[in-house]
Amino acid sequence: MKKIPHKYRIITALSALLFTLALLLAIKYNLVPESFWNQYMIQRTPVSLTAVPVGTINKPLQLARTGSVESAAAVPINTELAGYLSEIYVTEGQAVKAGQPLLKLQAAAAEPTVNQTSQQAQINYDNALKAFNRDQRLFEIGAIPKRQLDTATTQLQEAKASLSNDQNMKQSSGGNGSTTINAPINGIVTGLSAMPGKAVQNGQQLLALGSGQEVDVVVQLDQNDLYLVHLGTPVTLEVAQQTIAGQISSIYPQVAESQIASFLAHIKLTNYPKGLLKPGMSATVRIDTGTSDIVPAVPSASIFQDDQGRAFIYIANNNKAMLQQITIGETIGDFTEITSNLPQQSLVITNYPKE
């Protein structure tokens, strides 16, 4: 048997090396035909995928509004008679409704007539209404800042409450000189220091009705919103990167040119960190309407996001996994709302292979 010459052995080795390098490059750049793999290489193991139809969730509907943090306004309750308190019907911190009895006052014998104070209350209200209407027009043309208009609104509310309180006193006055003071608005009793039998002077403040907190969050509502929003309606606030729970505590009409243009809803907050809220801050207000709607949704586990925050899912199409970009809404339980359109009868892959 003849030996292969040395030079041929070198040529054979170089050929084998070049073939190996060529094969590796073909694999790297996906140049090897699939038939080659099927015939000569180890066949790929099939991947088992699970696909489910697009589902639905019952999504609570909310009104989203932008509110503002303002110093809490309290309506003072003053006596229009000198005398003494014979009955006190409320306690500090108690929530009361408009028209609810607060106190009973026994007038002194030498007390001036109630009509004198009634006239002054009417004058104060008329002046406050004129000032509000003037500031409303100036604000609409950009002549004054909103804070000045808000001040006029608060003064009008206080004058209206004082006038209503005075009218309630006149209507509830008995022949024996006693007067029942009723709540002019819904609110929480604060600053109550009176006791039964205590003497009071004409014009003395007996208590105040407000939200019971240092600041209020105020949001503007339209007429149609009042069909869904009522006193006590739950509210969620997003402010200073925190979420705070609350509820609607009062709703006042906003008057423009002697007509109600909109409404201002004041929100009572629950357990918010002291010092977090400052007047002038804005807040995203989400009002729970108590209604819901059925919206499309997919399992949250089937959604993944890229580095830019875009959301994607895989959908099954002719036994193949197709990447689909989507936009998403709220997550409720194990499902996430889909706000973008998907092809009809889409099947969402829930166990796509992850790297």
C-alpha positions as CSV (number, residue, x, y, z in Angstrom):
1,M,0.0,0.0,0.0
2,K,1.4,3.3,-1.1
3,K,1.7,6.1,1.3
4,I,-0.1,9.4,0.5
5,P,2.6,12.0,-0.2
6,H,3.0,14.6,2.5
7,K,1.9,17.5,0.2
8,Y,-1.5,15.7,-0.4
9,R,-2.1,15.2,3.3
10,I,-1.6,19.0,3.8
11,I,-4.1,19.7,0.9
12,T,-6.7,17.3,2.4
13,A,-6.4,18.9,5.8
14,L,-6.7,22.4,4.5
15,S,-9.8,21.4,2.4
16,A,-11.5,19.9,5.5
17,L,-10.7,23.1,7.5
18,L,-12.1,25.4,4.8
19,F,-15.3,23.3,4.6
20,T,-15.8,23.5,8.3
21,L,-15.4,27.3,8.2
22,A,-17.8,27.6,5.3
23,L,-20.4,25.6,7.2
24,L,-20.0,27.6,10.3
25,L,-20.5,30.9,8.3
26,A,-23.5,29.5,6.6
27,I,-25.1,28.5,9.9
28,K,-24.3,32.0,11.4
29,Y,-26.0,33.8,8.5
30,N,-28.9,31.3,8.1
31,L,-27.7,30.3,4.6
32,V,-28.1,26.5,5.1
33,P,-31.3,25.2,3.5
34,E,-34.0,23.8,5.8
35,S,-33.9,20.5,3.8
36,F,-30.2,20.1,4.7
37,W,-31.0,20.3,8.4
38,N,-33.9,17.9,8.0
39,Q,-31.8,15.3,6.1
40,Y,-28.4,15.6,7.7
41,M,-28.7,17.4,11.0
42,I,-30.6,16.9,14.2
43,Q,-34.2,17.9,13.7
44,R,-35.7,20.8,15.9
45,T,-38.0,19.9,18.7
46,P,-41.5,21.4,18.2
47,V,-42.6,24.0,20.8
48,S,-46.1,23.5,22.3
49,L,-48.0,26.8,22.5
50,T,-51.3,27.7,24.3
51,A,-53.6,30.2,22.6
52,V,-56.9,31.6,24.0
53,P,-59.5,34.0,22.5
54,V,-59.6,37.6,23.4
55,G,-61.8,37.9,26.5
56,T,-63.7,40.7,28.3
57,I,-63.7,42.4,31.7
58,N,-66.3,44.5,33.5
59,K,-64.6,47.8,33.8
60,P,-65.9,50.4,36.3
61,L,-66.6,53.8,34.5
62,Q,-65.0,56.9,36.0
63,L,-65.1,60.6,35.4
64,A,-61.6,61.9,35.0
65,R,-61.2,65.6,35.9
66,T,-58.4,67.9,36.8
67,G,-58.9,69.4,40.3
68,S,-57.1,72.0,42.4
69,V,-56.0,72.1,46.0
70,E,-57.4,75.1,47.9
71,S,-57.6,76.2,51.5
72,A,-60.6,74.7,53.1
73,A,-63.5,77.2,53.4
74,A,-65.8,77.0,56.4
75,V,-69.2,78.7,56.6
76,P,-69.5,80.4,60.0
77,I,-72.8,80.0,61.8
78,N,-73.5,83.2,63.8
79,T,-76.4,84.1,66.1
80,E,-78.5,87.0,65.1
81,L,-80.0,87.3,68.6
82,A,-78.7,87.9,72.1
83,G,-79.8,85.4,74.6
84,Y,-78.8,81.9,75.7
85,L,-78.6,78.4,74.2
86,S,-81.4,76.2,75.4
87,E,-80.6,73.1,73.1
88,I,-77.6,71.9,71.2
89,Y,-78.4,69.1,68.7
90,V,-74.9,68.4,67.2
91,T,-71.4,67.5,68.3
92,E,-67.9,68.5,67.1
93,G,-67.0,66.6,64.0
94,Q,-70.5,65.5,63.2
95,A,-71.7,65.5,59.5
96,V,-74.9,67.4,59.0
97,K,-77.3,68.0,56.0
98,A,-78.7,71.3,54.9
99,G,-81.8,72.2,56.9
100,Q,-80.8,70.0,59.9
101,P,-81.3,71.6,63.3
102,L,-78.1,72.7,65.0
103,L,-79.0,74.8,68.0
104,K,-81.9,76.3,69.8
105,L,-81.6,79.9,71.0
106,Q,-83.7,81.6,73.6
107,A,-83.8,85.3,72.8
108,A,-83.2,88.0,75.5
109,A,-86.1,90.3,76.4
110,A,-84.5,93.4,75.0
111,E,-83.4,91.9,71.7
112,P,-83.8,94.0,68.6
113,T,-86.1,92.7,65.9
114,V,-84.8,90.0,63.5
115,N,-85.9,92.1,60.5
116,Q,-82.9,94.5,61.0
117,T,-80.4,91.7,60.7
118,S,-82.3,90.1,57.8
119,Q,-82.0,93.3,55.8
120,Q,-78.3,93.4,56.4
121,A,-77.9,89.8,55.4
122,Q,-79.7,90.5,52.1
123,I,-77.6,93.5,51.4
124,N,-74.4,91.5,52.0
125,Y,-75.6,88.8,49.6
126,D,-76.6,91.3,46.9
127,N,-73.1,92.9,47.1
128,A,-71.3,89.6,47.0
129,L,-73.4,88.5,44.0
130,K,-72.5,91.8,42.1
131,A,-68.8,91.4,42.9
132,F,-68.9,87.8,41.7
133,N,-70.6,88.6,38.4
134,R,-68.1,91.4,37.8
135,D,-65.1,89.2,38.5
136,Q,-66.6,86.4,36.4
137,R,-66.7,88.7,33.4
138,L,-63.2,90.1,34.0
139,F,-61.8,86.5,34.3
140,E,-63.4,85.5,31.0
141,I,-61.4,88.3,29.2
142,G,-58.2,87.5,31.1
143,A,-58.2,90.7,33.2
144,I,-57.9,89.0,36.6
145,P,-56.3,85.8,37.9
146,K,-58.5,82.8,38.8
147,R,-57.6,83.1,42.4
148,Q,-59.4,86.4,42.6
149,L,-62.5,84.8,41.1
150,D,-62.3,81.9,43.6
151,T,-62.2,84.4,46.4
152,A,-65.3,86.1,45.1
153,T,-67.0,82.7,44.8
154,T,-66.2,81.8,48.4
155,Q,-67.5,85.2,49.6
156,L,-70.8,84.7,47.6
157,Q,-71.2,81.2,49.1
158,E,-70.7,82.6,52.7
159,A,-73.1,85.4,52.1
160,K,-75.7,83.0,50.7
161,A,-75.3,80.7,53.6
162,S,-75.7,83.6,56.1
163,L,-78.8,84.8,54.3
164,S,-80.3,81.2,54.3
165,N,-79.4,80.8,58.0
166,D,-81.2,84.1,58.8
167,Q,-84.3,83.1,56.9
168,N,-84.3,79.7,58.7
169,M,-84.1,81.6,62.0
170,K,-87.1,83.8,61.0
171,Q,-89.2,80.8,59.9
172,S,-88.4,78.8,63.1
173,S,-89.0,81.6,65.6
174,G,-91.7,80.7,68.1
175,G,-94.1,83.0,69.9
176,N,-92.0,82.5,73.1
177,G,-88.9,84.1,71.6
178,S,-87.0,80.9,70.9
179,T,-85.2,80.3,67.6
180,T,-83.9,77.1,66.0
181,I,-80.8,77.6,63.9
182,N,-80.6,75.1,61.0
183,A,-77.7,74.1,58.8
184,P,-77.6,76.3,55.7
185,I,-75.4,73.7,53.8
186,N,-74.1,70.2,54.1
187,G,-70.9,70.1,56.1
188,I,-69.0,68.9,59.2
189,V,-69.4,70.7,62.5
190,T,-66.2,72.4,63.6
191,G,-65.3,75.0,66.2
192,L,-68.3,74.1,68.5
193,S,-67.6,75.5,71.9
194,A,-71.1,76.4,73.1
195,M,-72.9,74.6,75.9
196,P,-76.6,74.5,77.0
197,G,-77.4,77.5,79.1
198,K,-74.5,79.6,77.8
199,A,-75.2,83.3,77.1
200,V,-74.5,84.5,73.6
201,Q,-74.2,87.9,72.0
202,N,-75.7,89.2,68.8
203,G,-73.4,88.2,65.9
204,Q,-71.4,85.7,67.9
205,Q,-70.1,82.7,66.0
206,L,-71.4,79.5,67.5
207,L,-69.7,77.0,65.1
208,A,-68.7,76.5,61.5
209,L,-69.6,74.1,58.8
210,G,-66.9,72.9,56.4
211,S,-65.1,69.8,55.2
212,G,-63.3,69.2,58.5
213,Q,-59.8,69.5,56.9
214,E,-57.1,72.1,56.3
215,V,-57.4,71.9,52.5
216,D,-60.0,70.9,50.0
217,V,-59.6,69.5,46.5
218,V,-62.1,71.3,44.2
219,V,-63.2,70.0,40.8
220,Q,-65.5,71.5,38.2
221,L,-68.6,69.5,37.1
222,D,-71.0,70.0,34.3
223,Q,-74.8,69.8,34.6
224,N,-74.8,66.3,33.0
225,D,-72.2,65.1,35.6
226,L,-74.7,65.6,38.4
227,Y,-76.7,62.5,37.1
228,L,-73.7,60.4,38.1
229,V,-72.1,62.4,40.9
230,H,-73.7,62.9,44.3
231,L,-72.8,63.7,47.9
232,G,-70.7,60.8,49.2
233,T,-69.6,59.5,45.8
234,P,-66.2,57.8,46.1
235,V,-63.2,59.6,44.6
236,T,-59.6,58.7,43.9
237,L,-57.0,61.5,43.7
238,E,-53.6,61.3,42.1
239,V,-51.4,64.1,43.4
240,A,-47.6,64.4,44.1
241,Q,-47.1,60.8,42.8
242,Q,-49.5,59.4,45.5
243,T,-53.0,58.1,45.4
244,I,-55.5,59.4,48.0
245,A,-59.0,58.2,48.6
246,G,-61.9,60.6,49.2
247,Q,-65.5,61.4,48.6
248,I,-67.7,64.3,47.4
249,S,-68.6,66.3,50.5
250,S,-70.4,69.3,48.9
251,I,-71.5,70.7,45.5
252,Y,-72.0,74.4,44.9
253,P,-73.4,76.1,41.8
254,Q,-71.0,78.4,40.0
255,V,-73.0,81.5,38.9
256,A,-72.2,83.5,35.8
257,E,-74.4,86.5,34.8
258,S,-77.2,85.3,37.1
259,Q,-77.2,81.8,35.6
260,I,-75.6,78.6,36.8
261,A,-72.7,77.9,34.4
262,S,-71.3,74.9,36.2
263,F,-70.8,73.3,39.6
264,L,-67.8,73.1,42.0
265,A,-67.5,69.8,43.9
266,H,-65.5,69.8,47.1
267,I,-63.8,66.6,48.1
268,K,-63.2,65.3,51.6
269,L,-60.0,63.3,51.8
270,T,-59.1,60.3,53.9
271,N,-55.8,59.7,55.6
272,Y,-53.5,61.8,53.5
273,P,-50.0,62.6,54.7
274,K,-49.9,65.8,56.6
275,G,-48.2,68.6,54.7
276,L,-48.4,66.7,51.4
277,L,-51.1,69.0,49.9
278,K,-50.5,72.7,49.4
279,P,-53.0,75.3,48.0
280,G,-52.3,75.8,44.3
281,M,-51.4,72.2,43.5
282,S,-53.2,70.4,40.8
283,A,-54.6,66.8,41.1
284,T,-56.0,64.2,38.8
285,V,-59.5,63.4,40.1
286,R,-61.2,60.1,39.2
287,I,-64.8,59.9,40.3
288,D,-66.5,56.5,40.6
289,T,-69.8,56.8,38.8
290,G,-71.2,53.5,40.1
291,T,-71.6,52.2,36.5
292,S,-69.5,49.8,34.4
293,D,-68.9,48.8,30.8
294,I,-67.7,45.5,29.2
295,V,-64.3,46.0,27.4
296,P,-61.9,43.6,25.6
297,A,-59.1,42.2,27.6
298,V,-56.3,39.6,27.5
299,P,-54.4,37.7,30.2
300,S,-51.9,40.1,31.8
301,A,-49.2,37.3,31.6
302,S,-49.4,37.4,27.8
303,I,-48.3,41.0,27.5
304,F,-44.7,42.1,27.5
305,Q,-43.0,45.4,26.9
306,D,-39.8,46.6,25.2
307,D,-37.3,49.1,26.4
308,Q,-39.4,52.0,25.1
309,G,-42.5,50.9,27.0
310,R,-44.4,49.7,24.0
311,A,-46.7,46.7,24.7
312,F,-46.8,43.5,22.6
313,I,-48.6,40.2,22.4
314,Y,-48.2,37.1,20.2
315,I,-51.3,36.0,18.3
316,A,-51.7,32.6,16.6
317,N,-52.0,32.8,12.8
318,N,-51.9,29.7,10.6
319,N,-50.1,27.7,13.3
320,K,-47.5,30.5,13.6
321,A,-46.8,33.1,16.3
322,M,-47.2,36.6,15.0
323,L,-46.0,39.6,17.0
324,Q,-48.7,42.3,17.5
325,Q,-48.2,45.7,19.1
326,I,-51.1,46.9,21.3
327,T,-52.2,49.7,23.5
328,I,-53.5,48.8,27.0
329,G,-55.8,50.3,29.6
330,E,-56.6,49.2,33.2
331,T,-55.6,45.9,34.8
332,I,-58.4,44.2,36.8
333,G,-57.4,40.9,38.4
334,D,-55.5,38.7,36.0
335,F,-56.6,40.6,32.8
336,T,-55.6,43.8,31.2
337,E,-57.8,46.0,29.0
338,I,-56.9,46.3,25.3
339,T,-57.6,49.7,23.9
340,S,-56.4,49.1,20.3
341,N,-58.1,47.0,17.6
342,L,-57.1,43.4,17.1
343,P,-57.9,41.2,14.1
344,Q,-61.3,39.4,14.4
345,Q,-61.3,36.1,16.3
346,S,-57.7,36.6,17.3
347,L,-56.1,33.9,19.5
348,V,-53.6,35.2,22.0
349,I,-50.6,33.0,22.8
350,T,-50.2,32.9,26.6
351,N,-47.0,30.8,26.9
352,Y,-44.7,32.3,24.3
353,P,-41.0,31.3,24.6
354,K,-39.1,34.0,26.5
355,E,-35.4,34.5,26.2
